Amino acid sequence: MMELKRIIPVIFIFALFVTACEDVSEPFSIEDGAVPAYVIVETTDRTVLAGANLEVQFQLAQTQEEDVVVEYEISGTAVAGEDFIQVGGEGGTVTITHNPDNQTFDRGSIMFDIPITAALGASRTLVVTLLSATTASGQELTVGRAEIGLSRTYTISGLGDMPTGTYSYTTAGSFAPSEGTLEIISRADDPISVDGSPYLFETSDIAAMLFGSAMPYAFNLTADGNVIGAPFSHAASTVILDVGGSFDSSTNTIVFDIVFQCCGVPGASLIITGTLDD
């Protein structure tokens, strides 16, 4: 009996050794519940602002020890060349390159540059949908994981728009009230660059003739009508102003809320309220 007790542990250890030596390089059995290799669009749904860029990553969740070519299509309401410019992956394919030293999932990616003029005054969708994934040796892989990551939708949020033309204004703030007119000019076809940032609109006079002549200034509108002014005038870099405000599309009224950071009157305020002339 003592001899039998000694033999049983030896048999158990031998069985473990034999099991450990099984060939685990054989393909997984789907029938046994294993998950086949698959590719997903890893970059989740999100909103992208005009003037930004978007990187879309494709993830191979189980290495195949070889490159994988992913085929995809682009759809949605966004217009190629107008609302987005694709960088890489042109032609509807992208390669997930196998890296034997990679300790994480293999990935490939494409980039989209979103112009500052994209979806002006609106929002548009850019949809990336997987069609197929094939290894370099010709093996077809699954796309999507229970439909997760099969398709992703990116919303391009454009800057605000407004009518151009002559606006009659009144002023308030630190200076004597005044009246006058200014011109709002669209620069969408040729944005003004100030300190490296593009601006789509220009007012012919940001200071209501306080400088003795008109002082041009560039600005943008957000989709909800907030004014974002340039850090200084593109016509005179010494004219440094904090320019905010709002635009009301129901009345075609723009308000420039201005705080001077220059010109001997730092901290002085000027509020210009202008309404589009009929």
Residue pairs with C-beta under 8 A, 6 or more apart in sequence:
28 34
28 35
28 36
30 36
35 62
36 141
36 142
37 60
37 61
37 62
37 64
37 141
37 142
38 60
38 61
38 62
38 133
38 141
38 142
38 143
38 144
38 145
39 58
39 59
39 60
39 61
39 68
39 70
39 96
39 130
39 133
39 141
39 142
39 143
40 58
40 59
40 61
40 130
40 143
40 144
40 145
40 148
40 149
40 150
41 56
41 57
41 58
41 59
41 72
41 128
41 129
41 130
41 149
41 150
41 151
41 152
42 57
42 58
42 59
42 107
42 149
43 54
43 55
43 56
43 57
43 152
44 152
45 152
45 153
45 154
45 155
46 154
46 155
47 123
47 154
47 155
47 156
47 157
48 54
48 112
48 114
48 126
48 154
48 155
48 156
48 157
49 114
49 157
50 114
50 115
50 116
50 117
50 118
50 119
50 120
50 156
50 157
50 158
50 159
51 114
51 115
51 116
51 118
51 159
51 198
52 114
53 111
53 112
53 113
53 114
54 84
54 111
54 112
54 114
54 126
54 154
55 109
55 110
55 111
55 112
56 109
56 110
56 111
56 112
56 128
56 152
56 154
57 107
57 108
57 109
58 70
58 72
58 94
58 96
58 107
58 108
58 109
58 130
59 105
59 106
59 107
59 149
60 68
60 96
60 105
60 106
60 107
60 133
60 141
61 105
61 145
63 98
63 102
63 105
63 106
64 98
64 135
64 139
64 141
65 98
65 100
66 98
66 135
66 136
66 137
67 95
67 96
67 97
67 98
67 135
67 136
68 95
68 96
68 98
68 106
68 108
68 133
68 134
68 135
68 136
68 141
69 93
69 94
69 95
69 96
69 133
69 134
69 135
69 136
70 93
70 94
70 95
70 96
70 108
70 130
70 132
70 133
70 143
71 92
71 93
71 130
71 131
71 132
71 133
71 134
72 89
72 92
72 93
72 94
72 128
72 129
72 130
72 131
73 92
73 128
73 129
73 131
74 80
74 86
74 92
74 126
74 127
74 128
74 129
75 127
75 129
76 124
76 125
76 126
76 127
76 153
77 124
77 125
78 84
78 118
78 119
78 124
78 125
78 126
78 156
79 124
80 86
82 115
82 117
82 118
83 114
83 115
83 118
83 119
83 124
83 126
83 156
84 112
84 113
84 114
84 115
84 118
84 126
84 156
85 112
85 113
85 115
86 110
86 111
86 112
87 110
87 111
87 112
87 113
88 94
88 109
88 110
88 111
89 108
89 109
89 110
92 131
94 108
94 109
94 110
95 108
96 106
96 107
96 108
97 106
97 108
98 106
99 106
112 126
112 154
114 156
116 159
116 191
116 198
116 200
117 158
117 159
117 188
117 191
117 200
118 124
118 156
118 158
119 156
119 157
119 158
120 158
120 159
120 161
120 188
120 200
121 158
121 159
121 160
121 161
121 223
122 158
123 155
123 156
123 157
123 158
123 223
124 155
124 156
124 158
125 153
125 154
125 155
125 156
126 153
126 154
126 155
126 156
127 151
127 152
127 153
127 154
128 151
128 152
128 154
129 150
129 151
130 143
130 144
130 149
130 150
130 151
131 143
132 140
132 143
133 140
133 141
133 142
133 143
134 140
134 141
135 141
143 150
144 150
144 151
157 223
158 223
159 200
159 220
159 221
159 222
159 223
160 220
160 221
160 222
160 223
160 224
160 225
160 226
160 247
161 221
162 184
162 201
162 221
162 247
162 249
162 252
162 254
163 184
163 252
163 276
164 183
164 184
164 185
164 186
164 201
165 183
165 184
165 276
165 277
166 181
166 182
166 183
166 276
166 277
167 181
167 182
167 183
167 184
167 254
167 274
167 275
167 276
167 277
168 179
168 180
168 181
168 274
168 275
168 277
169 179
169 180
169 181
169 182
169 208
169 272
169 273
169 274
169 275
170 177
170 178
170 179
170 272
170 273
171 177
171 178
171 179
171 208
171 270
171 271
171 272
171 273
172 270
172 271
172 273
173 258
173 268
173 269
173 270
173 271
174 265
174 268
174 269
174 270
175 208
175 210
175 268
175 270
178 208
178 209
180 205
180 208
180 209
181 277
182 203
182 204
182 205
182 214
182 272
182 274
183 203
183 204
184 201
184 202
184 203
184 204
184 254
184 274
184 276
185 201
185 202
185 203
185 204
186 200
186 201
187 199
187 200
187 201
187 202
187 218
188 200
191 198
191 199
191 200
192 198
192 199
192 202
192 218
192 230
192 234
193 199
193 234
194 218
194 230
194 231
194 232
194 234
195 230
195 231
195 232
197 230
199 218
199 219
199 220
199 230
200 220
200 221
201 218
201 219
201 220
201 221
202 216
202 217
202 218
202 219
203 216
203 217
203 219
203 256
204 214
204 216
205 214
205 215
205 216
205 217
206 215
206 216
206 217
206 229
206 233
206 239
206 241
206 243
206 256
206 258
206 272
207 215
207 239
207 241
207 258
207 270
208 270
208 272
210 270
211 239
211 263
215 233
215 235
215 236
215 239
216 233
216 234
216 235
217 229
217 230
217 233
217 234
217 235
217 239
217 241
217 243
218 229
218 230
218 233
218 234
219 227
219 228
219 229
219 230
219 243
220 227
220 228
221 227
221 228
221 247
222 228
225 246
225 247
225 248
225 249
226 244
226 245
226 246
227 243
227 244
227 245
227 246
227 247
227 254
227 255
227 256
227 257
228 243
228 244
229 241
229 242
229 243
229 244
229 245
229 256
229 258
230 243
231 240
232 238
232 239
232 240
232 241
233 239
233 241
238 262
238 263
239 262
239 263
240 260
240 261
240 262
241 258
241 259
241 260
241 261
241 262
242 258
242 259
242 261
243 256
243 257
243 258
244 256
244 257
244 258
245 254
245 255
245 256
245 257
245 258
246 254
246 255
247 253
247 254
247 255
248 254
251 275
252 275
252 276
253 273
253 274
253 275
253 276
254 273
254 274
254 275
255 271
255 272
255 273
255 274
256 270
256 271
256 272
256 274
257 269
257 271
258 269
258 270
258 271
258 272
259 267
259 268
259 269
260 266
260 267
260 268
260 269
260 270
